[in-house]
Amino acid sequence: MITLIFRAFVVILCSLCTFTYAGEADVVDVSIQPLGDNRYQISVTLSHADTGWEHYANAWEVLDEEGQLIGERILYHPHVNEQPFTRSLTVTIAPEIKKISLRGKDNVHGYGGKIIQVPVPIP
């Protein structure tokens, strides 16, 4: 009986370790290119120790100086063997916004990890 309880405890403990091991998604690089008409292509490089479907970086977002959402790039699958990885998004940024922040998200911790702020280039 005690052996059975111990085994159940070990299984539960191991499953919890799997969910927390990968940590939060960090933004490690950003590039922003003006496209005209207040539109910009933003490329974000994320780093996250994806472990598979149970814990992976699943989005990143663009915020203005006030923390308001400008755009979000959803990531639909894990990138276990592709770290860090870069994905792009085209967004419209109002001319009065001079700086944006980029932050990553994973499907366990939500938004968090390293955030990068960059100036919006003048077209």
C-alpha positions in Angstrom: 0.0 0.0 0.0 2.8 2.5 0.9 4.6 1.6 -2.3 1.5 2.3 -4.3 1.1 5.7 -2.6 4.8 6.5 -3.1 4.6 5.6 -6.8 1.5 7.8 -7.2 3.4 10.7 -5.5 6.4 10.3 -7.8 4.2 10.3 -10.9 2.4 13.4 -9.8 5.7 15.1 -8.9 7.3 14.2 -12.2 4.3 15.6 -14.2 4.5 18.9 -12.3 8.2 19.1 -13.1 7.5 18.7 -16.8 5.1 21.7 -16.7 7.4 24.1 -14.9 10.8 23.1 -16.3 10.5 25.1 -19.5 10.0 28.4 -17.8 8.6 31.5 -19.4 8.9 32.6 -23.0 11.7 35.3 -23.5 11.8 37.8 -26.3 15.5 37.8 -27.3 15.5 39.9 -30.5 13.2 42.2 -32.4 13.4 43.8 -35.8 10.8 46.3 -37.2 10.6 47.5 -40.8 8.3 50.3 -42.0 6.0 49.3 -44.9 4.3 52.7 -45.4 0.9 53.9 -44.4 1.7 53.4 -40.7 2.2 49.7 -41.3 5.2 47.8 -39.9 6.5 44.3 -40.2 7.7 43.1 -36.8 9.9 40.0 -36.5 10.3 38.6 -33.0 12.7 35.9 -31.9 11.5 33.9 -28.9 13.4 31.5 -26.7 11.6 28.9 -24.7 12.5 25.4 -23.7 9.5 23.9 -25.4 8.8 20.4 -24.1 6.0 19.5 -26.5 2.3 20.2 -26.5 2.1 20.3 -22.7 4.4 23.3 -22.5 5.4 25.6 -25.4 5.6 29.2 -26.4 2.2 29.9 -28.0 2.1 33.6 -28.7 3.8 37.0 -28.6 2.3 40.4 -28.5 3.0 44.1 -29.4 2.1 46.7 -26.9 2.1 50.5 -27.1 3.7 52.8 -24.4 0.5 52.6 -22.3 0.4 48.8 -22.4 -2.4 48.6 -24.9 -2.5 45.7 -27.4 -1.5 46.6 -30.9 -1.2 43.1 -32.3 -0.7 39.5 -31.4 1.0 36.6 -33.2 -0.4 33.2 -32.3 1.9 30.2 -32.4 0.0 27.0 -33.1 2.5 24.3 -32.3 5.6 23.6 -30.2 9.1 24.5 -31.5 11.0 21.8 -29.6 13.9 21.5 -32.1 13.9 25.1 -33.3 15.2 27.3 -30.5 15.3 30.2 -30.5 12.9 30.8 -33.4 11.6 33.9 -35.2 8.1 34.7 -36.5 6.7 37.9 -38.1 3.6 40.0 -37.9 2.4 43.1 -39.8 0.6 45.7 -37.7 -0.6 49.3 -38.0 1.0 51.6 -35.5 -0.4 55.1 -34.9 2.1 57.9 -35.7 1.9 59.2 -32.1 3.3 55.9 -30.7 7.1 56.3 -30.4 8.0 53.0 -28.6 6.6 49.5 -28.5 7.1 46.5 -26.2 7.2 42.9 -27.3 6.5 40.1 -24.8 6.2 36.3 -25.2 3.6 33.9 -23.9 3.6 30.2 -23.1 0.6 27.9 -22.6 1.5 27.2 -18.9 2.7 30.6 -17.4 0.9 33.0 -19.8 2.6 36.3 -20.6 6.0 36.8 -18.9 9.7 36.3 -19.4 12.0 38.9 -20.9 10.3 41.8 -22.6 12.1 44.0 -25.2 11.2 47.7 -25.9 12.1 49.2 -29.3 11.6 52.6 -30.8 9.2 52.8 -33.8 11.2 53.9 -36.8 10.2 57.1 -38.5 9.2 56.1 -42.1 
